[in-house]
Each structure stands twice: as C-alpha cells, then as structure tokens.
Amino acid sequence: MVVCGDDGLAHRLAAELRHVYGEQVTLVVPASERSVRTPVVGRARAASALLDRMVTAAVGLTGNGTATTVSEPPGGIRLMEASEPNEAAFTEAGVERAHALALVYDDDETNIRAALTARRLNPRLRLVLRLYNRRLGQHIEELLDQAAALASGDPADGTGFDASTTVLSDADTAAPALAATALTGTSKVLQTGGLLLRAVERPPARTGVSAPPGLATLALLSPTEAAGPGGDRGDRGDQGPTLLPDAAAVRDGGDRGTVVLEQVSYAGPSLPDGRGVMPWFTSLFSRRLRWSLAGMVGCVVALAVALWLVTGIHPLRAFYLTLLDLFAIDDPAIGESVGRQILQLLSGLAGLLLLPVLLAAVLEALGTFRTASSLRKPPRGLGGHVVLLGLGKIGTRVLTRLRELNIPVVCVESDPEARGLATARRLRVPVVLGDVTQEGVLEAAKIHRAHALMAVTSADTTNLESVLYARAVRPDLRVVLRLYDDDFATAVYRTLRAAHPRASTRSRSVSHLAAPAFAGAMMGRQILGAFPVERRVLLFAAVDVGGHPQLEGKTVGEAFRAGSWRVLAREESGDAPGLAWDLPDTYVLQGSDRVVLAATRRGLAELLGRRGRVGM
C-alpha cells in the first residue's frame, strides 16, 4: 500500500492500514512534513512510543540537513519524502508493484494529476482519491476506471484485487461519525444500506435483567474483575476477547461483557418545519398578525349572526350585508329598524379597524417574499436539539447527515457568505448569524435546552472557547469538538473529562474519523469498515455469495463460522432496495445474493482467497 499526502490524514491512514489491516505501507510526504507525528490507531496506548521510534528510524538526516528514505524492517512503515507526487516519486515508492495507492493531498488538482500519472504507470493499481468536488469526483472515477479497463483488458488483476477507482471526501466520511458522536457519544460507526450502525460495549447482564438484543452479538470481551474508579475494566486476564461467538458461547459468557451491533436512531422531538396546516399562511404572516386576522374574522362572523337574529333574514344575506357595511359600500339602512342601524354602524367601525390590519398583512407578505431566502430563527420552545457551530466544508456535511437522521439542529455561523448557508435554507434549519465567542450568540441558539453542542469550525481556539462557554452555561451538556492536532485533542479531552466527569466529552480530528473509510477503500470496495475490539479488529464487508463455496447453497446458520465470519444482512433489490437484517438461520443463500458479513482478518482472508495478504 502506498499513501501520499501532505497533512494528518496521510499519517493516520498509513497507521490505520498498518495496525488495523496489517498491510505493508509506504508513506510519501513533502519534506516539510517529516516532523509530523504519526498518529496512533486503536486502543493500544503503548504503541505510541513504538510509532515515534519508527518515524525516527524511517527518516535519517544527512549532513546537509536533507532527509533520506530508509526502509523499515518487515512490519514497519516505510517513510519517504518527495516535493511532489510525480513519476519519479512513484517509481521510488514502488507504485508499479503496489496493490493500492491513496492520494490524500489537500488540493484536488494535485490528487487528479497524480492519479493520472499513477494509472499510466500501473493500470492494475487500485486508486483512492481525496476530492471535495463530488461531481468532478464522479467523472474522474469513471475516467480512471475506463483507462484501467482499456490498458489491462480487465479491471481485475486475477488475484482478487480490482483496479477500481474510489473518490472520497474527508468531509463526507467524517460526517457520519461526528453525527453519531453527538447523538450517542461514540464514533465507532458503520454506514451501510442507508443505515448508521454502532458497536456498543455492554457490561455483563445482571440476573433477571435482559438487555435489548441488538442486531447481532459481535464479540465477548475479556473476563473482567471489578470495575475500577471511573469505570475502568481492571484486569482483563490472558484469555482475550472472543470474536463472533456462537449462541452457546454467549449463553456461557457469564461475567463477560459483550459488543453488540445497534442501529443509530433519534427518538427525540423533531424540529418544527412549518409544514403543517396551511404552511404558506404561517410563513407569510407573523404570529401576532395571524391572531389579529383571526380576531377580525371572528368579529365579522359575530356581526353577521347578530344581523340574522335581529332581522330574521337568510344567514347568507346577513353575511353579505355585513360585508357591504364592513367595506363601506353605500347602502345606508335608512328606514330600517334601530337594531339594523346599530349593527351597520358597528360593521363600519370594524371596517375601519380592518384597514390597518390588512395593510400590515400586505407589507409583511411583501417583506416575506423579498426575503424568501432569509434564514429561519430558532422557534420558541425548542429543546433537545443539536447546536452546530460552523457551516464550512465539514459543518455542511454534518448538517446534512443530522437532518437525514431527523435530528433537530440549530446552526451558528459568523460568515454570512459561508457555503453551508444555502444548505441550511434548503433544509429549513434555523441559523444564528454571529460570532460564537460573543456573549448572547449561544443563548440565541437555545444552548440551555440543547441535547449536544458540536463545534466544527476550522479554528481550534474558537471551538475550544465555545465549548468552555457552553459548559459554563450547561455543565452536563454533551460536547463534540473538532480539533486538528491529535495531541491537543487528547489534552483537551482529558481536562474536560476531569472537570466535568458526569458530562460526555468527545474531541475528534477529521483525519481520525476519515481514515477508516479511506483505509477500507484501499482494501477494496467490499470492505465497509472495521471496529476495534480490545487488541483485535472486526471487519465488515459486502460479498457476492456466488463463487464462495463457504456461502453459496448453505443456510445462514450453516454458513456461520464462529471466530471467522458471520452473515449479518442481505441486500434487497427491487422497488425498495435496502438491507434485510432479520435473516432466519434457515434462509438458503443463493448465488445471486449479496450479503453483509462481519469477519476477522484471517476469516475474511480465507473467504476471499487472500491468505497471503491479510494476516491475523
């Protein structure tokens, strides 16, 4: 695997490929990036020192201060420097012999130019590109796939690795994890079939208390002793976790915790969107004016009823005469009864009162039409919502994902020209324009009644300041921070957790959240994601049943191999495509089926015929 990039995503992606998937990785970075600390993936904190030593050994300094590429021993990450991703750099990195190449530079043009060069050097190379422009990405993906097919005659290389091109955006891939963090407090999420799934660790079940079963039991955790202060698990023993256990192992688990797959959903109050009865009426006129109009209509009806009762004429004629009097149409009640004359005078008075109300309605409607593209304000009584700070590249994607989950959102943005404001208008999401560091801005977003605060602006100090201020208002508020530097994020997380132990705090970098999706794309389009379970990893993949004798023609129960793989769902086609999760053990897998399964690395390697590529 070759990874080329100029920011933290490249370093984290290389670490993800090496320590989660066990791949041999070459990391290509600009010369100025040699001091960037390679991030740690997974729970093994002890691996931090090892990675530091690895980076130090991979980059040696010559006498003139320039860096030279040094190969790591087997199992390490090879780090090399190149001013730009050109043909010479790719040749030195071994792209001609590589299985996959990731181009994750921050500049779209650099990634596209490098992809064209790499495709020419190795038509059978799997490419993963980082592009923010979605439409351009689709065209580039089709172009590079077509080039691979023409150059090799077949996109497949005969070893199970396809020469496909995958275009991803770090904003798109990080958004589901950020949304799930705000909703549930965890970023261990998997997106497939239009659903957002999470892996939840559950403590051992108490006697007589049954927990919801979830979609599937993925693992049994290591045996634990009494939990330490703060919920720490204590000594896990030497047994280690049991991945993909069968029903008997789960029953006999005793005091062992479990990892269960659950769907992320929102069950709180929805955001009022003005789409109830007569939405045009509520959007045109303010609440006070609507009450005034309603009062005038009631007054007219009361006058018409009174005229009907006094004169005894037909109700419709009474209503008609009332309107004539109301609009001062010349029809004086000369020679009529006293009651009729009094009612005519009252109707004329009501008509005079109606004129300013009608004028206000006209002016307000004109103002509404003139500012039809204006932003909504947070409605009164709103609560249980998510306050989203920042509508830039990341914030826009997060906003879209939150609304797809039907989560009420109030946005705060200081730039009136931000790219996400158009999305907020389209989704009819309330927006507060103002500097979040100024007093009163978060209060206008109803922070005191919010469910969570997500600070995803591009400035770390702004995100931190807003979170500290929000915690001063609501000490128990769930907060999610976007911080660029991993060390800074860790320090902030520990400090906030110590200061507010009862509140949920999550600090995340976009590279930390996006790297798993890029790593999965490099492993192949069938890899959907991975969940760490203590020191081991569970992979999720979409596999065609045809051509796999371990699956084809067997029932779901027969295809299940404890400790190796388990079929979780089957893709459904037709009018309502999606995933069928409740597959009975008696369902027979057909060759035309495509299934989603969970597997260990060794199990997936055996299933896909990659024994030599994916290790334990």
Secondary structure, 3 states (H helix, E strand, C coil): CEEECCCHHHHHHHHHHHHCCCCCEEEEECHHHCCCCCCCCCCCCCHHHHHHHHHHHHEEECCCCCEEEECCCCCCEEEEECCCCCHHHHHHHCHHHCCEEEECCCCHHHHHHHHHHHHHHCCCCEEEEECCCHHHHHHHHHHHHHHHHHHHCCCECCCCCECCEEEECHHHHHHHHHHHHHHHCCCCEEEECCEEEEEEEECCCCCCCCCCCCCEEEEECCCCCCCCHHHCCCCCCCCCCEECCCHHHHHCCCCCCEEEEEECCCCCCCCCCCCCCCHHHHHHCCHHHHHHHHHHHHHHHHHHHHHHHHHCCCHHHHHHHHHHHHCCCCCCCCCCCHHHHHHHHHHHHHHHHHHHHHHHHHHHHHHHHHCCCCCCCCCCCCCCCEEEECCCHHHHHHHHHHHHCCCCEEEEECCCCCCCHHHHHHCCCCEEECCCCCCCHHHHCCHHHCCEEEECCCCHHHHHHHHHHHHHHCCCCEEEEECCCHHHHHHHHHHHHHHCCCCCEEEECHHHHHHHHHHHHHHCCCEEEEEEECCEEEEEEEEECCCCCCCCCCEHHHHCECCCEEEEEEEECCCCCEEECCCCCCCECCCCCEEEEEECHHHHHHHHCCCCCCCC
